[in-house]
Amino acid sequence: MKHRTRAGVQTGARFIVPPRFIGAAAIFAAALLCGMQDCNAQSSKDSFVAIIQSSAAPDTRDLLRHADHLRHGINLSEWFAQVYDQKGYTKEHFEEWTTARDIELIEAMGFDHVRLSVNPQPMFRRGQADRIPEEYLGYLDRAVQMILARGLAVIIDIHPDSDFKQKLATDDSFVEQFADYWRALARHYSTMNPDLVSFEILNEPEFHDRYRWEGVQSKLAVAIREGAPKHTIIVAGAYWSSESELLFFDPLRDPNIIYNFHFYDPHIFTHQGATWSTNYVHYLKELPYPSTPENVQEAAALIPDAVNRLAAIHYGLERWNAARIDGEIWQVAWWALRWHVPVTCNEFGVYRKAANPEDRAAWISDVRRALEKYGMGWTMWDYSGGFGVVTKQEGHAAVPDAVTVKALGLKMPAAAQ
């Protein structure tokens, strides 16, 4: 997740199913029909996963087994990235922001992995990016080891600010330096269990040129592979890790890759009340989900500008509900089937401040159920931030939100009940 203004998303992905996949497609169509007829969700998931596994190469089957460690996770933000704490990127912040007690709570709620956001900028030495400061690595090592000690898998997610990503989009020399950084970081963690530690190349790339991103991402994947031959790499589409951008490109040649997308649609609902997004959404409060032309009128009236108000009206006319969300995620499921590759959703969530809690929970539940229906792992955004599954005040233990925990299909820890 990145504080951003979301631009329009391009479409136009190629969608050709080769003849050798026709049989699998027929089985998949049956699974989809089962879903539309309210068949058991677990059997739909099992059917889809079985289709991919049955025709996958042996090395891909190993990867799918690894993906089983990434079924239902949580993002840990504002710890090693997006640090808004006045202490900044300091020893005091790293030791106090997220503690062993938080990791224990994450495990107790039933999450099986953590996506650890890491901003490379505080440890990035221009012209010698492969020389990562040992002191900083030490803080990161302790965090990774604390997560692993609870039996959780960890995704090391490189999560820089926009200026860093935009430089990658234009500066070839900077791409080379970033490759040096990734090679060194991957080598550093190459001795850790490859079933439990994976590397995400870049959070929400900001490349308007899809073809350039394909080349940059391929180069970075090679650098990671040189540093860590056995660990899984997680990749994404060119612009904000959106599902439509994932559909655009062909898979990388490395067989040990998981493909990832982020899902915040419809943005007007998930980001209502936000002050860092499209300007008019900060006016919105309690915009309903599911949406109808009738139930959005009260919230839409809060937007003073008629043109922007129309966006809320359109949201109602589009009738966003579980079926619409399923249809969106189905497109990614088809792409995964076509290429026989695993896909995860590493971010989805709703900003808590202005959304009705029950509507927020309904959207989270519908997204989670659709992802599970198609055998996709998920990682909710986030643990304790503005989209959090817990509330946490300085000096006090985190408190899980029972409504959100239930929407995720997880359990409230006994101590929190």
C-alpha positions as CSV (number, residue, x, y, z in Angstrom):
1,M,0.0,0.0,0.0
2,K,1.3,3.4,-0.9
3,H,-0.3,6.8,-0.1
4,R,-1.2,7.9,-3.6
5,T,-3.6,9.4,-6.0
6,R,-4.9,6.6,-8.2
7,A,-4.9,7.2,-11.9
8,G,-6.9,5.4,-14.5
9,V,-5.9,1.9,-15.2
10,Q,-5.1,0.8,-18.7
11,T,-6.7,-2.3,-20.2
12,G,-6.1,-4.4,-23.2
13,A,-4.4,-7.6,-21.9
14,R,-3.9,-10.4,-24.4
15,F,-6.2,-13.3,-23.6
16,I,-5.5,-16.3,-25.9
17,V,-5.9,-19.8,-24.5
18,P,-3.6,-22.3,-26.3
19,P,-5.1,-25.6,-27.5
20,R,-3.2,-27.6,-24.9
21,F,-5.2,-25.9,-22.2
22,I,-8.6,-26.5,-23.6
23,G,-9.2,-29.6,-21.5
24,A,-8.2,-27.8,-18.3
25,A,-10.3,-24.9,-19.3
26,A,-13.3,-27.1,-19.6
27,I,-12.8,-28.4,-16.1
28,F,-12.3,-24.9,-14.8
29,A,-15.5,-23.8,-16.5
30,A,-17.3,-26.6,-14.6
31,A,-15.7,-25.3,-11.4
32,L,-17.0,-21.8,-12.1
33,L,-20.4,-23.1,-12.8
34,C,-20.3,-24.9,-9.5
35,G,-19.4,-21.5,-7.9
36,M,-22.4,-19.8,-9.5
37,Q,-24.7,-22.5,-8.2
38,D,-23.5,-22.0,-4.7
39,C,-21.4,-25.2,-4.4
40,N,-19.1,-25.6,-1.5
41,A,-16.4,-22.9,-1.6
42,Q,-13.7,-25.3,-0.4
43,S,-14.5,-27.8,-3.2
44,S,-14.3,-24.9,-5.8
45,K,-10.9,-23.9,-4.4
46,D,-9.7,-27.5,-4.4
47,S,-10.9,-28.0,-8.0
48,F,-9.1,-24.9,-9.3
49,V,-5.8,-25.8,-7.5
50,A,-6.0,-29.4,-8.7
51,I,-6.3,-28.1,-12.3
52,I,-3.1,-26.1,-12.1
53,Q,-1.2,-28.9,-10.2
54,S,-2.3,-31.6,-12.6
55,S,-0.6,-30.0,-15.6
56,A,2.3,-28.2,-13.9
57,A,5.9,-29.2,-14.4
58,P,7.6,-30.9,-11.4
59,D,9.5,-27.7,-10.4
60,T,6.2,-25.7,-10.5
61,R,4.6,-28.3,-8.2
62,D,7.3,-27.6,-5.7
63,L,6.5,-23.9,-6.0
64,L,2.8,-24.6,-5.4
65,R,3.7,-26.4,-2.2
66,H,5.8,-23.4,-1.2
67,A,2.8,-21.2,-1.9
68,D,0.9,-23.1,0.7
69,H,2.9,-21.2,3.3
70,L,1.3,-18.0,2.0
71,R,-2.4,-18.7,2.3
72,H,-3.6,-16.0,4.7
73,G,-1.3,-13.2,5.8
74,I,-1.0,-9.7,7.2
75,N,1.0,-6.7,6.2
76,L,3.4,-5.2,8.8
77,S,3.6,-1.5,7.7
78,E,5.2,1.5,9.4
79,W,7.9,-0.6,10.9
80,F,10.7,-0.7,8.3
81,A,8.8,1.4,5.7
82,Q,6.4,4.3,5.7
83,V,7.7,5.3,9.1
84,Y,5.6,8.2,10.4
85,D,6.8,7.8,14.0
86,Q,8.7,10.9,15.1
87,K,11.6,8.6,16.0
88,G,12.2,7.8,12.3
89,Y,14.3,4.9,11.1
90,T,16.1,4.4,14.4
91,K,17.0,1.6,16.8
92,E,14.4,2.8,19.3
93,H,11.6,2.7,16.6
94,F,12.6,-0.7,15.3
95,E,12.6,-2.2,18.8
96,E,9.3,-0.6,20.0
97,W,7.0,-0.3,17.0
98,T,6.3,-4.0,16.5
99,T,7.2,-6.4,19.3
100,A,7.3,-10.1,19.9
101,R,3.9,-9.6,21.5
102,D,2.5,-8.4,18.2
103,I,3.9,-11.3,16.3
104,E,2.5,-13.7,18.9
105,L,-1.0,-12.1,18.4
106,I,-0.7,-12.4,14.6
107,E,0.0,-16.1,15.0
108,A,-2.8,-16.5,17.5
109,M,-5.3,-15.0,15.1
110,G,-4.5,-17.7,12.6
111,F,-2.4,-15.8,10.0
112,D,0.3,-18.0,8.5
113,H,2.6,-15.3,7.1
114,V,3.7,-11.7,7.3
115,R,4.6,-9.3,4.5
116,L,7.3,-7.2,5.9
117,S,7.5,-3.8,4.2
118,V,11.1,-2.6,3.9
119,N,12.1,0.8,2.6
120,P,15.6,0.4,1.0
121,Q,16.3,4.1,1.0
122,P,17.7,4.4,4.6
123,M,20.2,1.7,3.8
124,F,20.9,2.4,0.1
125,R,24.3,3.8,-0.7
126,R,24.4,5.4,-4.1
127,G,27.3,4.0,-6.2
128,Q,27.8,1.1,-3.8
129,A,24.3,-0.2,-3.2
130,D,25.7,-3.7,-2.6
131,R,27.3,-2.5,0.6
132,I,24.3,-2.6,2.9
133,P,25.1,-1.1,6.4
134,E,25.5,-4.0,8.8
135,E,23.8,-2.2,11.7
136,Y,20.7,-1.7,9.7
137,L,20.7,-5.3,8.5
138,G,21.0,-6.3,12.1
139,Y,17.7,-4.6,13.0
140,L,16.0,-6.2,10.0
141,D,17.5,-9.6,10.9
142,R,16.0,-9.5,14.3
143,A,12.6,-8.7,12.9
144,V,12.7,-11.5,10.4
145,Q,13.9,-14.0,13.0
146,M,11.2,-12.9,15.4
147,I,8.6,-13.6,12.8
148,L,10.1,-17.0,11.9
149,A,10.3,-18.0,15.6
150,R,6.5,-18.0,15.7
151,G,6.3,-20.4,12.8
152,L,5.2,-17.7,10.3
153,A,6.6,-17.3,6.8
154,V,7.8,-13.9,5.8
155,I,7.8,-12.0,2.6
156,I,10.6,-9.4,2.4
157,D,8.8,-6.7,0.5
158,I,10.9,-3.8,-0.9
159,H,8.6,-0.9,-0.3
160,P,10.3,2.5,-1.2
161,D,8.8,5.9,-1.6
162,S,7.6,7.2,-5.0
163,D,10.7,9.1,-5.8
164,F,12.8,5.9,-5.7
165,K,10.3,4.0,-7.9
166,Q,10.1,6.9,-10.4
167,K,13.8,7.0,-10.8
168,L,13.8,3.3,-11.7
169,A,11.3,4.2,-14.4
170,T,13.8,6.5,-16.1
171,D,17.4,5.9,-15.0
172,D,19.2,2.8,-16.2
173,S,22.2,3.4,-13.9
174,F,19.8,3.5,-10.9
175,V,18.3,0.1,-12.0
176,E,21.8,-1.4,-12.0
177,Q,22.4,-0.1,-8.5
178,F,19.1,-1.5,-7.4
179,A,20.0,-4.9,-8.9
180,D,23.3,-4.7,-6.9
181,Y,21.3,-4.0,-3.7
182,W,18.9,-6.9,-4.3
183,R,21.7,-9.3,-5.1
184,A,23.4,-8.5,-1.8
185,L,20.2,-8.6,0.2
186,A,19.1,-11.9,-1.3
187,R,22.6,-13.4,-0.7
188,H,22.4,-12.2,3.0
189,Y,19.1,-14.2,3.5
190,S,20.0,-17.1,1.2
191,T,20.8,-19.3,4.2
192,M,17.3,-19.0,5.7
193,N,14.7,-21.6,5.0
194,P,13.5,-21.0,1.4
195,D,10.1,-22.5,2.3
196,L,9.5,-19.6,4.7
197,V,11.4,-16.6,3.3
198,S,10.5,-15.1,0.0
199,F,11.4,-11.9,-1.8
200,E,9.0,-9.4,-3.4
201,I,10.9,-7.3,-6.0
202,L,9.1,-4.0,-5.7
203,N,5.9,-2.8,-4.1
204,E,3.5,-1.1,-6.5
205,P,5.8,-0.1,-9.3
206,E,5.1,3.2,-10.9
207,F,5.9,2.5,-14.5
208,H,3.7,3.9,-17.2
209,D,5.8,1.9,-19.8
210,R,4.8,-1.7,-19.3
211,Y,7.6,-2.9,-21.6
212,R,10.3,-1.1,-19.6
213,W,9.0,-2.6,-16.4
214,E,9.1,-6.1,-17.9
215,G,12.8,-5.6,-18.7
216,V,13.6,-4.0,-15.3
217,Q,11.7,-6.6,-13.3
218,S,13.5,-9.4,-15.3
219,K,16.9,-7.9,-14.5
220,L,16.1,-7.6,-10.8
221,A,14.8,-11.2,-10.7
222,V,18.1,-12.4,-12.2
223,A,20.0,-10.4,-9.5
224,I,17.9,-12.0,-6.7
225,R,18.4,-15.4,-8.2
226,E,22.1,-14.9,-8.3
227,G,22.1,-14.1,-4.6
228,A,19.6,-16.7,-3.5
229,P,19.2,-19.7,-5.9
230,K,16.4,-21.5,-4.0
231,H,14.2,-18.7,-2.7
232,T,10.8,-17.8,-4.2
233,I,10.6,-14.4,-5.9
234,I,7.3,-12.4,-6.0
235,V,6.6,-10.2,-8.9
236,A,3.8,-7.8,-10.0
237,G,2.5,-5.7,-12.9
238,A,3.8,-2.4,-14.0
239,Y,1.5,0.1,-12.4
240,W,0.5,-0.1,-8.7
241,S,0.5,-3.9,-8.8
242,S,-3.0,-3.8,-10.3
243,E,-4.8,-6.9,-11.6
244,S,-5.1,-5.5,-15.1
245,E,-1.4,-4.9,-15.3
246,L,-0.7,-8.5,-14.1
247,L,-2.8,-9.8,-17.0
248,F,-0.7,-7.9,-19.5
249,F,2.7,-9.6,-19.3
250,D,3.9,-13.1,-19.9
251,P,5.5,-15.0,-17.0
252,L,9.2,-14.8,-16.3
253,R,11.4,-17.7,-17.3
254,D,12.4,-18.4,-13.8
255,P,10.1,-21.3,-12.5
256,N,10.3,-20.3,-8.8
257,I,8.1,-17.2,-9.1
258,I,4.8,-16.3,-7.5
259,Y,2.7,-13.6,-9.3
260,N,1.0,-10.9,-7.2
261,F,-1.6,-8.3,-7.5
262,H,-3.3,-5.7,-5.2
263,F,-7.0,-5.3,-5.0
264,Y,-8.7,-2.1,-3.7
265,D,-11.7,-1.9,-6.1
266,P,-13.8,0.0,-6.1
267,H,-11.3,2.6,-4.9
268,I,-14.1,5.1,-4.0
269,F,-15.4,2.7,-1.4
270,T,-12.1,1.3,0.0
271,H,-10.5,4.8,0.3
272,Q,-13.4,6.8,1.4
273,G,-12.3,9.5,4.0
274,A,-8.7,9.3,2.9
275,T,-6.7,12.5,2.7
276,W,-3.8,11.2,0.5
277,S,-5.9,9.8,-2.3
278,T,-8.1,11.4,-5.0
279,N,-9.1,14.6,-3.4
280,Y,-12.9,14.3,-3.4
281,V,-12.9,11.0,-1.4
282,H,-12.0,12.8,1.8
283,Y,-15.6,14.2,1.8
284,L,-17.1,10.7,1.9
285,K,-18.4,8.9,4.9
286,E,-20.3,5.7,5.3
287,L,-20.5,5.1,1.5
288,P,-22.3,1.7,1.5
289,Y,-21.3,-1.7,0.2
290,P,-22.9,-3.5,-1.6
291,S,-23.9,-0.5,-3.7
292,T,-27.2,0.4,-5.4
293,P,-28.4,3.5,-7.2
294,E,-30.5,4.3,-4.2
295,N,-28.3,3.6,-1.2
296,V,-25.3,5.8,-2.3
297,Q,-27.3,9.1,-2.6
298,E,-26.8,10.3,1.0
299,A,-23.0,9.8,0.9
300,A,-22.8,11.2,-2.7
301,A,-24.5,14.4,-1.5
302,L,-21.4,15.1,0.7
303,I,-19.3,15.8,-2.3
304,P,-19.7,19.4,-3.3
305,D,-18.5,19.3,-6.9
306,A,-21.1,17.8,-9.3
307,V,-18.5,16.1,-11.6
308,N,-16.9,14.3,-8.6
309,R,-20.3,13.6,-7.1
310,L,-21.0,11.6,-10.3
311,A,-18.3,9.2,-9.4
312,A,-20.2,8.2,-6.3
313,I,-23.4,8.0,-8.3
314,H,-21.7,5.7,-10.8
315,Y,-20.5,3.5,-8.0
316,G,-24.1,3.0,-7.1
317,L,-25.1,2.3,-10.7
318,E,-22.4,-0.3,-11.0
319,R,-23.9,-2.3,-8.2
320,W,-20.7,-3.5,-6.6
321,N,-21.4,-6.7,-4.6
322,A,-19.9,-10.2,-4.1
323,A,-20.6,-11.3,-7.7
324,R,-18.9,-8.2,-9.1
325,I,-15.8,-8.8,-7.0
326,D,-15.8,-12.4,-7.9
327,G,-15.9,-11.5,-11.6
328,E,-12.9,-9.1,-11.2
329,I,-10.8,-11.8,-9.5
330,W,-11.9,-14.4,-11.9
331,Q,-10.0,-12.6,-14.6
332,V,-6.8,-13.2,-12.7
333,A,-7.7,-16.8,-12.0
334,W,-8.0,-17.3,-15.8
335,W,-4.6,-15.8,-16.3
336,A,-3.1,-18.1,-13.7
337,L,-4.8,-21.1,-15.3
338,R,-3.5,-20.1,-18.8
339,W,0.1,-20.0,-17.6
340,H,-0.2,-22.6,-14.8
341,V,1.4,-20.3,-12.2
342,P,0.5,-19.4,-8.6
343,V,-1.0,-16.0,-7.9
344,T,-1.4,-14.2,-4.6
345,C,-3.1,-11.0,-3.6
346,N,-0.6,-9.2,-1.3
347,E,-2.8,-6.3,-0.5
348,F,-6.5,-5.7,0.0
349,G,-8.4,-3.7,2.6
350,V,-10.7,-0.8,3.5
351,Y,-9.7,2.4,5.3
352,R,-11.3,2.3,8.7
353,K,-11.9,6.0,9.4
354,A,-15.0,6.7,7.4
355,A,-16.4,3.3,6.3
356,N,-19.3,1.7,8.1
357,P,-17.7,-1.2,10.0
358,E,-20.2,-3.8,8.8
359,D,-19.9,-2.7,5.2
360,R,-16.1,-2.7,5.5
361,A,-16.3,-6.3,6.9
362,A,-18.7,-7.4,4.1
363,W,-16.2,-6.1,1.4
364,I,-13.3,-7.8,3.1
365,S,-15.2,-11.0,3.4
366,D,-16.3,-11.0,-0.2
367,V,-12.8,-10.4,-1.5
368,R,-11.3,-13.0,0.8
369,R,-13.9,-15.6,-0.3
370,A,-13.3,-14.9,-4.0
371,L,-9.6,-15.3,-3.6
372,E,-10.0,-18.5,-1.7
373,K,-12.5,-19.8,-4.2
374,Y,-9.8,-19.6,-6.9
375,G,-7.0,-21.0,-4.7
376,M,-5.2,-17.7,-4.2
377,G,-3.3,-16.8,-1.1
378,W,-3.9,-13.4,0.4
379,T,-2.3,-10.8,2.6
380,M,-4.5,-8.1,4.1
381,W,-3.4,-4.5,4.4
382,D,-2.7,-4.1,7.3
383,Y,-1.9,-5.0,10.9
384,S,-2.3,-1.8,12.9
385,G,-2.4,1.1,10.5
386,G,-5.4,3.0,9.0
387,F,-6.7,-0.3,7.4
388,G,-5.8,-2.4,10.4
389,V,-7.1,-5.7,11.8
390,V,-6.1,-4.4,15.2
391,T,-6.1,-1.0,17.0
392,K,-3.0,-0.1,18.8
393,Q,-2.1,2.9,20.9
394,E,1.4,3.7,22.1
395,G,2.1,2.0,25.4
396,H,-0.8,-0.4,25.1
397,A,-1.2,-3.9,23.7
398,A,-2.9,-4.3,20.3
399,V,-6.6,-5.1,20.4
400,P,-8.0,-7.3,17.6
401,D,-11.2,-6.1,15.9
402,A,-13.6,-9.0,16.1
403,V,-15.7,-7.9,13.1
404,T,-12.6,-7.8,10.8
405,V,-11.1,-11.0,12.2
406,K,-14.4,-12.8,11.4
407,A,-14.5,-11.3,7.9
408,L,-11.1,-12.8,7.3
409,G,-12.4,-16.2,8.3
410,L,-9.9,-16.3,11.3
411,K,-10.3,-16.6,15.0
412,M,-10.3,-14.2,17.9
413,P,-7.5,-15.2,20.3
414,A,-8.9,-16.5,23.6
415,A,-7.1,-13.7,25.5
416,A,-8.9,-11.1,23.5
417,Q,-12.4,-12.5,23.8
